[in-house]
Amino acid sequence: MKRLALLPLAAIPVDSWAAVGDEPVNTVWLVVAAALVFFMQTGFALLESGMSRSKNAVNVVMKNYMDVCLGSMVFWAFGFGIMFGLNETGFFGASHWLPQFSDEWSYTFLLFQIMFAATATTIASGAMAERTRYSGYLVGAIIITGFIYPVFGSWVWGGFFGGKGWLSELGFIDFAGSTVVHSVGAWCALAGIMVVGPRLGRFDPETGVARLIPGHNLNNVALGGFILWLGWFGFNAGSTLQADSSLGKIALNTHLAACAGAVGTFLAQTLLRKPVLLTHTINGSLGGLVAITAGCASMSPTYAVITGLVGGVVVIIGSYILELLQLDDAVGAIPVHGFAGVWGTLAAGFFMEGDLFNLQQLWVQAIGCAVAFLWAFPTAFLAYWLLEKLIGLRASNLDQQRGLDYSEHAERGYPEFDRIPLHKPLAG
């Protein structure tokens, strides 16, 4: 069978694609990979809630939980058709709403892609944590899953049922989604934090200096980081869409980049004479993972290490840039998924095995990165701005002080810590 792992999805011949689905081992592998990507939502929930204060823990977990539930339904109904339907224009798919297939393999592919869509959506939840109303956030998540993410995805990966995305026609490389999934999600998050504003007390009102608002459970942050790392093996290696000999190298590159990302943050914090923080170290590993996602199938392990190392440094620098601009990203999602995603997409073109340092390919990669920002950021900004005006996006100052667990859900993640009970005791 012809190896398909490095081919753009739209370039896979129909007969070869059907033959892949005839192999039961490929179905088993893709279902397992989809389950690993689904398990990443656990990692996001633990990491984001751990980096938030205890009074907002339930709210953060609820957003991650509903990202999967609502996002999966919306992407199944509409997003999949926009992203992978018949794409004659090169800009969006125009078929397969509420998809029904004549073959079982296409359902497997749909399952895998639903998990990717949920990952793209949940990036904004951490960045906007601790001051965003639950209802407004969920509407924004629906817009990302059903429109912003699939439209850009159609430009790169579209054409599953015919046609081809225009960025794919240019030769843009993004194997598993450094830009398609991670940067697009991060630019939506950037729009969100600009509209909703910083948390109370995050920046000194006179000097503008950033104040640290520590999370309540760093053990959960570390556990979440490990779970995301595990899930990334399914994220990257699963993007082969088949069980073949390329899986080992892809998984190895993924692991090495994550390790190098943590080393990169250590070096950056040490050289800048800053404390070597656990949160930054874990985010550095995630930055390495995001960076290698685009080129995990087309790089040698040596360049995977370089990609991850620089990704970790980019996360640290990006975090300080956001603070200087007084942009409050509660968990560091934008440096991890946005800035490291851009770096990784450029690296995928520059470090391509067999065609190293190709400036023309680097230019195509840069175009793809710029287009992702120019599409996702303004569209998300408009959506969040309208949500703020129409239904309200930012929680009130009182609700932020009490905690969104109380105001949005009427329950507490840690009720034994409350000095005043949430409800009055029953008489008698």
N, C-alpha and C positions, 0 to 999 in steps of 0.2 A: 504493500500500500504506500502511496505517495505520502511523504511526511508533510504535515500541514502546520506544524507548530509555529513556524516563523512567517507564515503567509497571513496577510491581512484577511479578515473574515470575508470581506466582499470578493476577494480574489480566489477563494476556494472553489474549485470546480464542483458543480452540482453532483456529479456522479461520485467524486471522491468524498464529498460530505456525506452522502447517503451511505457509502461504504463504512465510514467511521461509526455511524449509528448502528450498523449491523454487528459490531463487535461488542458483546455484553460487557467486557472488561472496561470499555470506554464509558459506558453508561454508569457502571459502578464507581469508577474514578470520579466522574463529574458530579455525581450525587454526593460522594464523600467530600469533595472539594467545596461544593455548595454548603454542606453542613459546617465545614470549617469556617467559611466566610460568615455564615449565620452566627457562629459562636463568637465572632469578633464583636458582635453587639454586646455580649457580656463584658468583654474587655473595655469597650467604650463606656459602658454604664459604670463599671467599677472605677476606672481611671477618672472620669469626669466627676462622679459624685465624691470620690476621695479628694479631689482638688478643690471641691466646693465646701462651704461651711455646713455643719451638721443640720442647720435649720432649713437647708435647701436640698438635702440628699434625696428625699422622695421625689421632688419635682424633677431633678435631673434624671433619675432612673425612669420615671414615667415618660419623659420625652424620648429617651432611647427605646423604651418598650413600644411606644406608639409609632415611632419612626418605622419600625419593622412592620407593624400591623397595618397602619394606613398606607405606608409607602409601598408595601407589597401589593395591596389591592389596586392602588392607583396605577402602578407600573404595569401590572397584569392587564388592566382594563385599557389603558391609553398609552402609557410610556413605551411599552415594548413595540407597539405599532409605529410610533413616531421614530424610534431609534433603529429598528431592524426591518420594518416593513418595506414594501416596494419603493425604492428611492430613485426615481427617474430624474429628478431635478438635481440630486446631489446635496440637497439641503434638509430633507426630512422624509421619513417614510410615510406612506399614504395607504397602508393596508394593515390587516391583522389586528383590528381593535377587538377586544374580548376574544383572543385568538383561539381558534379550533384547528387542530392539525390532523392530517391523515397518517402521520407517522409518530411513533413514540419518542424518537430521538429529539424532535423539536421541543417536546415538553420538558425534556431534561435540560436542554439549552435555555429554555425560558426560566426554569427554576434557578439555574446558575446566575442568570442575568438579573433576576429579581434581587438576589442577595447583594450584587454590586450596587444596584440602585439604592438599597437601604443604607449601604455604607456611605455613599455620596451625601445622602440626606442628613445623616446624623452628625456630620462634621460641624454643622452650625450650632448644634445643641450645646456643646461644651463652651464654645466661644461666647455665646450669648447667655450663659448660665447666671443665675442669681438675681436677675432683674427683668426677665422677660415673661410676660403673661402666657399661660399655657395654651389658651385658645388661639391667640395670635400666632404663636410659634407653630402650632399644628397646621394652620392654613398655609403658612410659609413653606412647611415641609411638603405639603401636597403640591404646591407650585413647583418646587425644586424637582420632586420625583416625576411629576407628570408632564413637565414642560422644559425647564431649564436644562436639566441633566440629559434627557433623551435627545433633545434637539442637537446639542453639541456632540453627543455620542454618535448620532447619525452621520455627522460630518467625517468622523474618524473610522467608526466600526460599522456603519450602516450598509445595507445592501444584502442582508441575509436572504431575502426573498426576491432579489433582483435590484440592479442599479448599483451605485457606489457613491460614498460620501466624497465631497470635493477636496477635503484635506487628505483623505486617503489617496485620491488621484495625484496629489502633489508629491506623495511619497512620505508623508508624515508617519513617524514611528512612535507608537505608544502601546507596547505589548499588552500590559495588564492595567494601565490606567493611571499613571502618575499625573497626567493632565486631565484625561477624560473623567476620572472619578475624583481624584484628590484635589487637584487645583480648582476644578469647577466647584466642588464643595467648599473649598476655602474661600474663594472669591464671593460666594453667597454668604459665608460667615462674615467676611469683611464688611459687606454691605449691611448685614444685620447689626453688627456692633456699632457701626457709624450711625444708624438710625436710632437704635435703642439707647445709645449713650453708655457711659461707664457706670460701674457700681458705685453706690454711695461711699465716699471716702477713699476711692481708689487713687485719686490724684489730689495733691494739695491745692486748694483753690487759689492761693496766692503765688506759689512758685511753680506749680504744675508738676512737681516731682512725684513720681509714682510711689505709692505706699503699698507695702506687701499685705495681701489678704490671704493668709495661709489656709490651705485646705484642712479638713478635719481628720483624714485618715490616709496617711501615706502608705500604709500597708496595702490598702485597697488599690492605690495608684500603682504600686509595684506588681500586684497580682494582675491588675488590668493590663499592664504593659506586657507581661508574660503571655497572657491569653491572646492579645492582639498579635504578638510575635508568632504564636502557634497558628493562629488563623491565617496569617499571611502566607504560609506554605500552600494553603488551599487557594488563596487569592492569586498568587503568581503562578504556581505550577498548574493549578486548575485551568488557567487561561490557555494552556495547550489544547484544551477541549478533547484530549485523548490521552490514553495511558501509553506513552512511548518512552524511548530512551533519553529524551531531553529532560525528563522530570528531575533527575538527580542533579544535573548542573544548575537548573533553575532554582531548585531548593537550596543548593549550596551557595549560590550567589546571593540569594535572599538572606540566608543566615549570616554570611560574612559581612554584608552591608549593614545589617542591624548591629552586629558587634562593633564594626568600625564607626558607626554613628555615635555610639556611646563613648568610644575613645575620642572622637572628634569634639564632643561637648566637654570632656575632661580637659583636653588640650586648650580649648578656647577659654574656658573658665579660669584655668590656671594662668594662661598668658595674660588674660585681662585682670588678673588678681581679684577674682570674684570667688565667693564660696562655691564649692563643687556640690551642687544641690541634687538630691535624688530626683526631683521632678524634672529638672533639666536633663539629667542623664537618661531617664526613661524617654523623654521626648526626643532626645538625640538618637536613640535606637529607632524610634518610630520615624524620625526624619530620614534615617538611613534606609528603612524599609520603603518609605514613600519614594525616595530617590531611585532605588533600584527597580521599582515596579515597571518602569517604561522599558528598561533595557536588560531585564533579568535573563532573557532568552538569547540575547545577541552579544553579550559581553563575556570576556574571559574573567575568571575569579580575581585576577590582579586588579582589573579596572572596576570590578564590583566593589572591592575594598576601597579604592580611591573615591568612587561615587558615594559610598556610605559615609566615609570619613568627612568629606566635604559637606555632605548633607547634615551631619551633626553640627559642624561649625556654622552652617547657614541658619540652623534653628536658633542657636544662641544669638547670633548677630540680628536675626529677624526679630527675636523677642525684645531686644533692646531698642530697635528701631520703632516698634509699635509703642513702647513706653515713652519714647521721646516725642512721638506724635500724639500722645495721650489717647491711644486707642486701647480699650480694655478687652483683652482676650483672656477669659478666665482660666483656660487650660492650655494655652499656647497652640491652638489648633491651626491658626493661620500660618505661623512659621513652619510648623510640621508639614501640613498638607499643601499649603500654597507655595511658600518659598522653596522648600525642599523639592516639591513637585516640579517646579520650573527647572531647578538645577538638574534633577534626574532626567527630565525630558531632553534637555540639551545634551547631557552626558550620553544618552542613548544613541544620539546621532554621531557624537564625536568619538565615542569609544566602540563603535560597532566592529565586531570581530571580522577581519578580512577587509575592512575598508576604514581604517583608523584615520581620524583627523580630517575627515571630508568636510570642507567648509561649505560646500553647497548643501549637504545634508544638514549641517548645523543651521544654516539659514532657514531651511524648511521647518526645522524644529522650533526655531525662534518665532516663525510666523504662527505656528500652531499654538504656542504658549500665549502670544499676544492676542490671537483671536479668541482663545478661551476666556481671557480676562475681559476683553471688549464685549463679549456676549454675556457672560455670567454676572459680572459685577453690576453693570447698569440695569440689567433686567431684574436682578434680585433687589437692588436698591429701590427701584420703582415699586416693586411688589411690597417690600417691607414698609416703605413710606406710605403707601396707600393703606396698608393694614393699620399703621399707627394712626392715621387720620380717621379711618372708618370704624374700626373696632377696638383700637388701643393695643399697643405692643409692649410698652414699658409699664412695669408694675409701679404702683404708687410708692412714695417714700416710706409710708407706714408699713405697707406690705413687705417691702425689702427689709425693714428693720425686724419685723416679726419673723420673717422667713416665708418663702413661697410654699413650703409644705403646709403651713397653716392657712394661708390666704387662698391658695389654688386647689388644695386637696382635702383640707380639714383633717389632716392626720400628720403624725410626726414619724420620722425615721428613728428617732431616739427619744421616745416619750418619757423615759425615766430621768432624762436630764431637765425636764421642764420644772420650773419652780411653781408655775401656775398651771393647773390642769386645763386641757383643751376644752373639755366639757364639764359642766357642773355635775357633782356626784348625785346619783339618784336618791330621792328621799327615802328614808327608812333603811 
